[in-house]
Amino acid sequence: MKRERATTLVEDMLRRLDEGTDWPLTLVDEVYLFGSYARGAT
């Protein structure tokens, strides 16, 4: 997956978590990023 697409998906998920309205996202307590994305590598 390209970094741009991953960023879009993560931002959308975080926005929906903040809103607290979309099940099953209301069940999420933590989100972990790993690998090159977490390191900030391209």
All heavy atoms as TSV, in Angstrom:
chain	resi	resn	atom	element	x	y	z
A	1	MET	N	N	0.847	-1.161	0.000
A	1	MET	CA	C	0.000	0.000	0.000
A	1	MET	C	C	0.900	1.234	0.000
A	1	MET	O	O	1.881	1.288	0.731
A	1	MET	CB	C	-0.880	-0.020	1.252
A	1	MET	CG	C	-1.698	1.210	1.438
A	1	MET	SD	S	-2.694	1.242	2.941
A	1	MET	CE	C	-3.659	-0.225	2.786
A	2	LYS	N	N	0.541	2.216	-0.780
A	2	LYS	CA	C	1.315	3.449	-0.833
A	2	LYS	C	C	1.088	4.262	0.433
A	2	LYS	O	O	0.016	4.221	1.038
A	2	LYS	CB	C	0.929	4.266	-2.055
A	2	LYS	CG	C	1.350	3.616	-3.346
A	2	LYS	CD	C	1.077	4.501	-4.524
A	2	LYS	CE	C	1.559	3.817	-5.788
A	2	LYS	NZ	N	1.360	4.651	-6.963
A	3	ARG	N	N	2.131	4.982	0.839
A	3	ARG	CA	C	2.094	5.776	2.070
A	3	ARG	C	C	0.925	6.772	2.052
A	3	ARG	O	O	0.262	6.985	3.070
A	3	ARG	CB	C	3.420	6.494	2.256
A	3	ARG	CG	C	3.496	7.248	3.559
A	3	ARG	CD	C	4.859	7.920	3.708
A	3	ARG	NE	N	5.099	8.224	5.077
A	3	ARG	CZ	C	5.610	7.402	5.971
A	3	ARG	NH1	N	5.962	6.196	5.623
A	3	ARG	NH2	N	5.783	7.758	7.220
A	4	GLU	N	N	0.670	7.395	0.922
A	4	GLU	CA	C	-0.420	8.368	0.825
A	4	GLU	C	C	-1.762	7.727	1.166
A	4	GLU	O	O	-2.574	8.303	1.892
A	4	GLU	CB	C	-0.455	8.965	-0.581
A	4	GLU	CG	C	-1.516	10.023	-0.775
A	4	GLU	CD	C	-1.478	10.604	-2.176
A	4	GLU	OE1	O	-0.411	11.090	-2.576
A	4	GLU	OE2	O	-2.522	10.551	-2.854
A	5	ARG	N	N	-1.987	6.532	0.661
A	5	ARG	CA	C	-3.242	5.815	0.941
A	5	ARG	C	C	-3.322	5.430	2.419
A	5	ARG	O	O	-4.368	5.570	3.059
A	5	ARG	CB	C	-3.327	4.562	0.061
A	5	ARG	CG	C	-4.509	3.687	0.332
A	5	ARG	CD	C	-5.796	4.306	-0.162
A	5	ARG	NE	N	-6.873	3.345	-0.001
A	5	ARG	CZ	C	-8.079	3.672	0.428
A	5	ARG	NH1	N	-8.382	4.911	0.666
A	5	ARG	NH2	N	-8.996	2.753	0.566
A	6	ALA	N	N	-2.214	4.964	2.989
A	6	ALA	CA	C	-2.187	4.594	4.405
A	6	ALA	C	C	-2.481	5.810	5.278
A	6	ALA	O	O	-3.238	5.722	6.248
A	6	ALA	CB	C	-0.843	3.988	4.767
A	7	THR	N	N	-1.895	6.952	4.933
A	7	THR	CA	C	-2.133	8.183	5.696
A	7	THR	C	C	-3.597	8.579	5.640
A	7	THR	O	O	-4.192	8.942	6.653
A	7	THR	CB	C	-1.236	9.319	5.164
A	7	THR	OG1	O	0.130	8.933	5.318
A	7	THR	CG2	C	-1.471	10.613	5.918
A	8	THR	N	N	-4.187	8.488	4.466
A	8	THR	CA	C	-5.607	8.814	4.314
A	8	THR	C	C	-6.468	7.904	5.180
A	8	THR	O	O	-7.383	8.362	5.874
A	8	THR	CB	C	-6.032	8.692	2.836
A	8	THR	OG1	O	-5.265	9.610	2.068
A	8	THR	CG2	C	-7.504	8.989	2.652
A	9	LEU	N	N	-6.178	6.611	5.167
A	9	LEU	CA	C	-6.960	5.661	5.963
A	9	LEU	C	C	-6.808	5.903	7.462
A	9	LEU	O	O	-7.790	5.860	8.205
A	9	LEU	CB	C	-6.546	4.227	5.616
A	9	LEU	CG	C	-6.920	3.751	4.225
A	9	LEU	CD1	C	-6.282	2.391	3.941
A	9	LEU	CD2	C	-8.425	3.684	4.061
A	10	VAL	N	N	-5.581	6.169	7.905
A	10	VAL	CA	C	-5.345	6.416	9.329
A	10	VAL	C	C	-6.047	7.701	9.770
A	10	VAL	O	O	-6.702	7.731	10.810
A	10	VAL	CB	C	-3.826	6.480	9.630
A	10	VAL	CG1	C	-3.566	7.014	11.025
A	10	VAL	CG2	C	-3.199	5.112	9.465
A	11	GLU	N	N	-5.927	8.754	8.974
A	11	GLU	CA	C	-6.586	10.012	9.327
A	11	GLU	C	C	-8.098	9.859	9.391
A	11	GLU	O	O	-8.750	10.389	10.290
A	11	GLU	CB	C	-6.198	11.103	8.334
A	11	GLU	CG	C	-4.774	11.580	8.501
A	11	GLU	CD	C	-4.332	12.548	7.418
A	11	GLU	OE1	O	-5.032	12.676	6.380
A	11	GLU	OE2	O	-3.272	13.160	7.602
A	12	ASP	N	N	-8.666	9.109	8.448
A	12	ASP	CA	C	-10.107	8.870	8.447
A	12	ASP	C	C	-10.526	8.077	9.678
A	12	ASP	O	O	-11.516	8.407	10.336
A	12	ASP	CB	C	-10.522	8.136	7.168
A	12	ASP	CG	C	-12.013	7.895	7.117
A	12	ASP	OD1	O	-12.777	8.871	7.249
A	12	ASP	OD2	O	-12.416	6.722	6.962
A	13	MET	N	N	-9.767	7.049	10.011
A	13	MET	CA	C	-10.092	6.244	11.182
A	13	MET	C	C	-10.015	7.081	12.455
A	13	MET	O	O	-10.905	7.012	13.305
A	13	MET	CB	C	-9.149	5.048	11.290
A	13	MET	CG	C	-9.450	4.175	12.491
A	13	MET	SD	S	-8.251	2.866	12.744
A	13	MET	CE	C	-6.761	3.778	12.978
A	14	LEU	N	N	-8.978	7.895	12.599
A	14	LEU	CA	C	-8.828	8.730	13.788
A	14	LEU	C	C	-9.950	9.757	13.894
A	14	LEU	O	O	-10.461	10.024	14.980
A	14	LEU	CB	C	-7.465	9.414	13.789
A	14	LEU	CG	C	-6.272	8.492	13.983
A	14	LEU	CD1	C	-4.965	9.266	13.834
A	14	LEU	CD2	C	-6.329	7.773	15.332
A	15	ARG	N	N	-10.364	10.314	12.767
A	15	ARG	CA	C	-11.484	11.262	12.762
A	15	ARG	C	C	-12.757	10.584	13.240
A	15	ARG	O	O	-13.490	11.108	14.087
A	15	ARG	CB	C	-11.687	11.843	11.362
A	15	ARG	CG	C	-12.851	12.831	11.269
A	15	ARG	CD	C	-13.115	13.258	9.833
A	15	ARG	NE	N	-13.251	12.150	8.900
A	15	ARG	CZ	C	-14.344	11.391	8.770
A	15	ARG	NH1	N	-15.391	11.601	9.536
A	15	ARG	NH2	N	-14.383	10.411	7.892
A	16	ARG	N	N	-12.999	9.382	12.731
A	16	ARG	CA	C	-14.204	8.640	13.120
A	16	ARG	C	C	-14.151	8.228	14.583
A	16	ARG	O	O	-15.172	8.220	15.279
A	16	ARG	CB	C	-14.381	7.435	12.206
A	16	ARG	CG	C	-14.748	7.871	10.789
A	16	ARG	CD	C	-14.696	6.766	9.778
A	16	ARG	NE	N	-15.492	5.622	10.158
A	16	ARG	CZ	C	-15.346	4.415	9.634
A	16	ARG	NH1	N	-14.442	4.214	8.691
A	16	ARG	NH2	N	-16.096	3.420	10.029
A	17	LEU	N	N	-12.956	7.902	15.081
A	17	LEU	CA	C	-12.812	7.573	16.508
A	17	LEU	C	C	-13.124	8.786	17.369
A	17	LEU	O	O	-13.772	8.672	18.409
A	17	LEU	CB	C	-11.397	7.070	16.800
A	17	LEU	CG	C	-11.084	5.651	16.363
A	17	LEU	CD1	C	-9.589	5.384	16.485
A	17	LEU	CD2	C	-11.868	4.644	17.174
A	18	ASP	N	N	-12.664	9.961	16.955
A	18	ASP	CA	C	-12.950	11.190	17.701
A	18	ASP	C	C	-14.441	11.471	17.766
A	18	ASP	O	O	-14.952	11.933	18.783
A	18	ASP	CB	C	-12.235	12.387	17.074
A	18	ASP	CG	C	-10.803	12.530	17.512
A	18	ASP	OD1	O	-10.408	11.906	18.520
A	18	ASP	OD2	O	-10.052	13.264	16.834
A	19	GLU	N	N	-15.142	11.199	16.671
A	19	GLU	CA	C	-16.585	11.421	16.633
A	19	GLU	C	C	-17.316	10.432	17.530
A	19	GLU	O	O	-18.371	10.742	18.076
A	19	GLU	CB	C	-17.097	11.309	15.204
A	19	GLU	CG	C	-16.615	12.427	14.301
A	19	GLU	CD	C	-16.954	12.206	12.842
A	19	GLU	OE1	O	-17.537	11.152	12.501
A	19	GLU	OE2	O	-16.631	13.083	12.029
A	20	GLY	N	N	-16.763	9.243	17.670
A	20	GLY	CA	C	-17.336	8.239	18.564
A	20	GLY	C	C	-18.685	7.703	18.141
A	20	GLY	O	O	-19.461	7.255	18.975
A	21	THR	N	N	-18.974	7.709	16.857
A	21	THR	CA	C	-20.304	7.304	16.415
A	21	THR	C	C	-20.335	6.016	15.590
A	21	THR	O	O	-21.400	5.475	15.369
A	21	THR	CB	C	-20.950	8.421	15.569
A	21	THR	OG1	O	-20.087	8.732	14.479
A	21	THR	CG2	C	-21.175	9.671	16.395
A	22	ASP	N	N	-19.206	5.576	15.090
A	22	ASP	CA	C	-19.203	4.427	14.193
A	22	ASP	C	C	-18.821	3.136	14.906
A	22	ASP	O	O	-17.683	2.965	15.317
A	22	ASP	CB	C	-18.225	4.650	13.023
A	22	ASP	CG	C	-18.712	5.692	12.053
A	22	ASP	OD1	O	-19.930	5.821	11.871
A	22	ASP	OD2	O	-17.869	6.371	11.470
A	23	TRP	N	N	-19.787	2.240	15.068
A	23	TRP	CA	C	-19.491	0.921	15.588
A	23	TRP	C	C	-18.859	0.123	14.470
A	23	TRP	O	O	-19.288	0.273	13.328
A	23	TRP	CB	C	-20.772	0.248	16.062
A	23	TRP	CG	C	-20.504	-1.045	16.724
A	23	TRP	CD1	C	-20.283	-1.249	18.039
A	23	TRP	CD2	C	-20.399	-2.322	16.097
A	23	TRP	NE1	N	-20.045	-2.560	18.283
A	23	TRP	CE2	C	-20.099	-3.262	17.102
A	23	TRP	CE3	C	-20.488	-2.785	14.787
A	23	TRP	CZ2	C	-19.927	-4.601	16.843
A	23	TRP	CZ3	C	-20.309	-4.122	14.538
A	23	TRP	CH2	C	-20.031	-5.012	15.568
A	24	PRO	N	N	-17.867	-0.655	14.644
A	24	PRO	CA	C	-17.241	-1.082	15.888
A	24	PRO	C	C	-16.083	-0.205	16.336
A	24	PRO	O	O	-15.403	-0.544	17.278
A	24	PRO	CB	C	-16.743	-2.478	15.558
A	24	PRO	CG	C	-16.349	-2.380	14.122
A	24	PRO	CD	C	-17.355	-1.422	13.512
A	25	LEU	N	N	-15.854	0.941	15.648
A	25	LEU	CA	C	-14.747	1.802	16.065
A	25	LEU	C	C	-14.932	2.333	17.485
A	25	LEU	O	O	-13.967	2.697	18.139
A	25	LEU	CB	C	-14.569	2.956	15.085
A	25	LEU	CG	C	-14.007	2.578	13.718
A	25	LEU	CD1	C	-13.906	3.808	12.831
A	25	LEU	CD2	C	-12.654	1.920	13.851
A	26	THR	N	N	-16.156	2.367	17.974
A	26	THR	CA	C	-16.381	2.818	19.349
A	26	THR	C	C	-15.750	1.856	20.354
A	26	THR	O	O	-15.581	2.206	21.514
A	26	THR	CB	C	-17.885	2.952	19.641
A	26	THR	OG1	O	-18.536	1.722	19.330
A	26	THR	CG2	C	-18.501	4.078	18.826
A	27	LEU	N	N	-15.386	0.656	19.918
A	27	LEU	CA	C	-14.763	-0.334	20.793
A	27	LEU	C	C	-13.244	-0.198	20.840
A	27	LEU	O	O	-12.585	-0.868	21.635
A	27	LEU	CB	C	-15.131	-1.743	20.332
A	27	LEU	CG	C	-16.626	-2.049	20.234
A	27	LEU	CD1	C	-16.839	-3.420	19.630
A	27	LEU	CD2	C	-17.274	-1.950	21.592
A	28	VAL	N	N	-12.662	0.666	20.006
A	28	VAL	CA	C	-11.210	0.824	19.918
A	28	VAL	C	C	-10.716	1.730	21.039
A	28	VAL	O	O	-11.242	2.819	21.246
A	28	VAL	CB	C	-10.807	1.413	18.547
A	28	VAL	CG1	C	-9.318	1.699	18.487
A	28	VAL	CG2	C	-11.223	0.472	17.431
A	29	ASP	N	N	-9.690	1.254	21.771
A	29	ASP	CA	C	-9.074	2.058	22.827
A	29	ASP	C	C	-7.727	2.619	22.413
A	29	ASP	O	O	-7.335	3.693	22.852
A	29	ASP	CB	C	-8.864	1.207	24.090
A	29	ASP	CG	C	-10.171	0.819	24.746
A	29	ASP	OD1	O	-11.109	1.636	24.739
A	29	ASP	OD2	O	-10.254	-0.305	25.266
A	30	GLU	N	N	-6.993	1.874	21.587
A	30	GLU	CA	C	-5.663	2.290	21.182
A	30	GLU	C	C	-5.409	1.905	19.729
A	30	GLU	O	O	-5.964	0.928	19.243
A	30	GLU	CB	C	-4.594	1.620	22.049
A	30	GLU	CG	C	-4.657	2.012	23.513
A	30	GLU	CD	C	-3.622	1.266	24.339
A	30	GLU	OE1	O	-3.554	0.034	24.221
A	30	GLU	OE2	O	-2.897	1.937	25.080
A	31	VAL	N	N	-4.540	2.677	19.081
A	31	VAL	CA	C	-4.126	2.390	17.712
A	31	VAL	C	C	-2.606	2.389	17.691
A	31	VAL	O	O	-1.970	3.303	18.212
A	31	VAL	CB	C	-4.656	3.459	16.727
A	31	VAL	CG1	C	-4.126	3.220	15.328
A	31	VAL	CG2	C	-6.172	3.477	16.744
A	32	TYR	N	N	-2.004	1.360	17.130
A	32	TYR	CA	C	-0.558	1.248	17.022
A	32	TYR	C	C	-0.152	1.270	15.553
A	32	TYR	O	O	-0.743	0.572	14.737
A	32	TYR	CB	C	-0.054	-0.072	17.627
A	32	TYR	CG	C	-0.251	-0.169	19.110
A	32	TYR	CD1	C	-1.377	-0.770	19.646
A	32	TYR	CD2	C	0.705	0.341	19.980
A	32	TYR	CE1	C	-1.554	-0.861	21.012
A	32	TYR	CE2	C	0.538	0.251	21.349
A	32	TYR	CZ	C	-0.596	-0.348	21.861
A	32	TYR	OH	O	-0.767	-0.434	23.208
A	33	LEU	N	N	0.844	2.072	15.249
A	33	LEU	CA	C	1.446	2.065	13.922
A	33	LEU	C	C	2.812	1.424	14.059
A	33	LEU	O	O	3.468	1.568	15.083
A	33	LEU	CB	C	1.592	3.485	13.384
A	33	LEU	CG	C	0.286	4.243	13.186
A	33	LEU	CD1	C	0.563	5.682	12.795
A	33	LEU	CD2	C	-0.581	3.569	12.142
A	34	PHE	N	N	3.246	0.722	13.042
A	34	PHE	CA	C	4.529	0.036	13.133
A	34	PHE	C	C	5.237	0.061	11.794
A	34	PHE	O	O	4.700	0.521	10.806
A	34	PHE	CB	C	4.343	-1.410	13.633
A	34	PHE	CG	C	3.383	-2.208	12.798
A	34	PHE	CD1	C	3.842	-2.970	11.728
A	34	PHE	CD2	C	2.026	-2.191	13.062
A	34	PHE	CE1	C	2.957	-3.704	10.958
A	34	PHE	CE2	C	1.135	-2.922	12.298
A	34	PHE	CZ	C	1.609	-3.680	11.248
A	35	GLY	N	N	6.464	-0.417	11.816
A	35	GLY	CA	C	7.250	-0.503	10.590
A	35	GLY	C	C	7.725	0.854	10.119
A	35	GLY	O	O	7.914	1.779	10.900
A	36	SER	N	N	7.905	0.971	8.815
A	36	SER	CA	C	8.445	2.202	8.237
A	36	SER	C	C	7.513	3.385	8.474
A	36	SER	O	O	7.967	4.519	8.608
A	36	SER	CB	C	8.689	2.017	6.742
A	36	SER	OG	O	7.481	1.738	6.066
A	37	TYR	N	N	6.226	3.140	8.567
A	37	TYR	CA	C	5.277	4.234	8.798
A	37	TYR	C	C	5.528	4.847	10.170
A	37	TYR	O	O	5.574	6.072	10.309
A	37	TYR	CB	C	3.845	3.735	8.684
A	37	TYR	CG	C	2.852	4.866	8.540
A	37	TYR	CD1	C	2.461	5.301	7.280
A	37	TYR	CD2	C	2.330	5.509	9.643
A	37	TYR	CE1	C	1.573	6.346	7.128
A	37	TYR	CE2	C	1.444	6.564	9.509
A	37	TYR	CZ	C	1.068	6.976	8.254
A	37	TYR	OH	O	0.196	8.016	8.097
A	38	ALA	N	N	5.708	4.037	11.180
A	38	ALA	CA	C	5.952	4.532	12.533
A	38	ALA	C	C	7.307	5.234	12.636
A	38	ALA	O	O	7.461	6.196	13.387
A	38	ALA	CB	C	5.888	3.388	13.535
A	39	ARG	N	N	8.294	4.748	11.884
A	39	ARG	CA	C	9.621	5.357	11.904
A	39	ARG	C	C	9.663	6.656	11.108
A	39	ARG	O	O	10.604	7.432	11.230
A	39	ARG	CB	C	10.655	4.396	11.308
A	39	ARG	CG	C	10.989	3.215	12.173
A	39	ARG	CD	C	12.205	2.457	11.661
A	39	ARG	NE	N	12.185	2.202	10.224
A	39	ARG	CZ	C	11.685	1.105	9.653
A	39	ARG	NH1	N	11.182	0.144	10.407
A	39	ARG	NH2	N	11.718	0.947	8.350
A	40	GLY	N	N	8.694	6.857	10.249
A	40	GLY	CA	C	8.684	8.029	9.394
A	40	GLY	C	C	9.533	7.864	8.152
A	40	GLY	O	O	9.829	8.824	7.447
A	41	ALA	N	N	9.929	6.626	7.883
A	41	ALA	CA	C	10.731	6.346	6.691
A	41	ALA	C	C	9.837	6.259	5.460
A	41	ALA	O	O	8.665	5.946	5.559
A	41	ALA	CB	C	11.493	5.025	6.870
A	42	THR	N	N	10.413	6.557	4.327
A	42	THR	CA	C	9.620	6.461	3.085
A	42	THR	C	C	9.759	5.095	2.482
A	42	THR	O	O	10.620	4.319	2.772
A	42	THR	CB	C	10.085	7.508	2.070
A	42	THR	OG1	O	11.478	7.368	1.857
A	42	THR	CG2	C	9.782	8.886	2.569
